[in-house]
């Protein structure tokens, strides 16, 4: 595919620092990729989206977030008639300044090194929170203050949630690790990791062990347990339902994995942290 370049001055008016748009994506395959001279946060609000990249493509589901930086080349295509995308464009100097002020952002999200956008996944409740913040942004001003008021709370929750992967990891492994945070992927276990990697199982396994120090099964189980811990603290759902959401129907196995990860049974983990909450009078 050819690559065209988008310019911030063609999108934002003088004095504007941010703009939010919602769109229903065409199902036609894009004729070209595009790069840009600005930063953009994109998420799939509804349906499924095909993400075209110079080295291939990946499919994104509802709750997928992309942090697009200047120089990234990509294109997006709807899969079905109801693929709704939200995109927030930021002036580059705003994002650069945020990274300089906040050391915790270095190497993360917009500030990560790499030839492709950082991809994360948000669960339905987390996505609803982002959509509420987006609605406020949409109704507010378009200056730098409003842009930072939207970004900083989101960034503080996302920093550190992405996979820690060596810089020399192949792109397909980075993409697989990021995709493995999606429940639709980790419910499949190691088979889901191999599927999104797009390589033969033995090759995926050897590369993961060499670069990550983990097998695909170990990596997937870590994502499952992180998801389970959030569900235990964020809901009153029973263990069987949470285990099933993780793709682990065997409750005994779920208990074993959780205890290996957190040093406590799921119920003790939930009870201990609920006691730690300070309730208002």
N, C-alpha and C positions, 0 to 999 in steps of 0.2 A: 504494500500500500504506500501511496505517497503521503507526505506529511505537510499539513498547512499550519500556520502559526496564528494564534489568537492574541490580541493585544488588549491590555487593561484599559487603555484610553478609548477603545471602541465600546467598552461595556459600562464603565463608571463615568459619571459626569464629574467635572471639577468640584472638589469639596467632598465627594462621596468616598467612603472607605470600604463599604460593604454593600452587597446586593444579594438578595435571596430570590431564587426562581423555582417554580415547580413545573414539571413538564411530563407529559405522557410520551414515552419514547416510541419512535417508529420501529416497526418490525423489519424494515429493509436493512440489509447489510450495508454498513457505511462504506462509501467509496474511498475514503481517505482517513488516516489518523490525523490528530491535531496535537500540537504542542502549544505552550502558552507562556506568557511572561509574568504570570501572576499565580497566586495560591488559590486553591479551591477545595472546599470540603463538599463531598457528594455522598448521599446515602439513598439506598433503595427503600422507598416508603411502602411500595406495594408491588407484588408480582416478582418476576425474575428478569434479569438483565444479563446480556452477554457483553463482557469486557474484552475488547480487542487491544492487543499489545504488539509491539514489534516482534516479539518472540513467540507469539501464539495467542491464545485466548483463554478466558476463564468465565464461568457462569456465577453470577452473584444472586443471592436470594434476599428477601426482605430482611432489613437490619444490617446489611453490609455497608460499611463506611469506607470511603476512599479519601486519602489525603494526597492531593495532587499538587506537586511543586513545579516551579518553572523548569522547563526542559523535559519533563515527562511527556511521552507520546502515547496516546491511546484514543479509543473511540468506544461509544456505547450504543447498544442495540437492544430494543425490547424483545423479550421472548413471550409472545402472547399480547393481547390487546390492552391489558391493564397494568403495564409496567410503568409505575410512577416514580420519578426521580426528583429529589430536592438537591439543589446546588447552591452553595454560598460562596461568592467570589470576594476575595480580600485584596486590597492593595498590597504589593510586595513589601513596601517599607514598613507597614504595620506588623507583618509577621516576622520580618527580620528583627525589628526592635523588640518584640516579645521574647524571641529566642535569646537576645543579648541580655535581657533583664532577668530571665528565669533560667538558672543553670539546669534545673530538673528537666527542661524541655530539650536540652541538647542531645542530639542523636535519636530523638523521638518524633513520631508523627510527621509534621511538615519539615522537621529538622533532621530527619533520618537520611543517611546516605543510601543511594540506590537508584537504579535506572527506571523503576516502576513505582507507582503510588503505593504507600503503605495501606494495607487493607486490614480492617478489624471488623468484628461482628458484635452487634448489640442484640440482646434478648428483647422480646416484645415490651416488657416493662421499661427497660432502659431506652428503647427506641421511642416509646411514648414520651419519656422525659425530654429527649432531644427535640421531638416534635413540638412540645409545649414551649421550649425555649425558642424554637424557630418561629413560632407564632408571635411571640413577643418581639422578636427581631423584625419580623415582617411588618408589624404595626408601629414600630418605633422609628427613630431617626436612622440615618445612614452614615453617621460619623464614626470616628475611631473609638469613642467611648462606648457606643452601642455595640460595636464589633467586638471589643474586648470583653464587655459584659456578657456577651454570648459565648465567647471562646474560652475564657479562663476557667469557669466552672466545669466545662466539658473536658478541657485538657487535664485538669487536676485529677479527674476520675480515670482518664485513659492512660496517663503516663505510667509506664511500667507494666501495662497489660499485654503488650505485644510480645511476640516470641523473641528470645535472646539468641541470635544466630550469628555465627562468625561471618565476617565480611566476605570471606572467600567462598561462602556456600553458593552452590549453583542456584540460578533464579527459580528453577522448578521446585527446589526444596524449600526455599523461602516462601513461595506461593502456597505450597502444601501445608507448611506450618501455620501460616496465617489462616488458611481455609479450615484447618483442623479445629479452630475455635468455634466454628459454626455447628450447632447441634445436629443439623442435617448430615454433617460429615462425621462427627465423632460418635454418633449413634451406630454407625457402621463398623466401628472398631478400626483395626489396622487396615481392613479392606477399603474403608473410606479414605484413609490417608494415601494409600497406593492409588486409588482412583483419581484423586485430585492431583497427585503428582504426575500422572500420565506416563509413568515408566513401569518397567517390569518389576514385579515384587522383589526378586532377589537383589536387583540393582538399588531399589529404594531402601531396602533393609541395610545393605552394606554401607550406602552413603550416609544414611541417618546415624548409624552407629559410629562411623568414622568422624562425622562433623558435629553431631549433636551429643554423642556419647550415650544415645538412647536408641532403642528399637522403635519402629513405628507404633507398636503396641504400648510401650512405655510412654511415648509422647502423647498418644491419644488418651491413655488413662489419666495422665496429668490434667488434660483439658476437661475430661469428665468429672474429676474430683473437684476442680476449681468451680465448675458449673454447679455441682452438687452442694458445695459449701455456700454458694450464693443463694441457692434455692432453699436450703435449710434455714438460713437467717432471714430470708425475705418472704417467707410464706409459712403457713401452718400445714402444708401438704404432708401426707404420710410418706414414709420411706419407700414403700413399694412404688408409689407414683413417681417419686424423684428418681429412683433407680431406673425405672422404665424410661424416663425422659433422657437419662444418660446412655441408654442402650444396653443396660445390664439387667436383664430380667431375673437373674439369680441373686436373691437378696443376700445370701450368705457371702457370695463373691463381692457384692457391693460393700458390705460391712468390712470385709478383709482389705479391700483397696483403700477405703476411706481411712481405716485405722492406720494402715501403712503410711498414708500421706500426712495425716493430721495428729496421729498419736492418741486419738480418742474414737470411740464409737460415734456414729452420726448423732444419736440422741443426746449423748453427753456433750458433744460439741455444741449442739443447738442450745441445750439447757444452760451451759456455762456462759455462753455469750448473751443469752437473753437476760440472765441475772446481772450481767455487766451494764446493761442499759440503764440509764438514769431516767426515771419516769417523773414528769412534772407533777406537782401537787394539784 
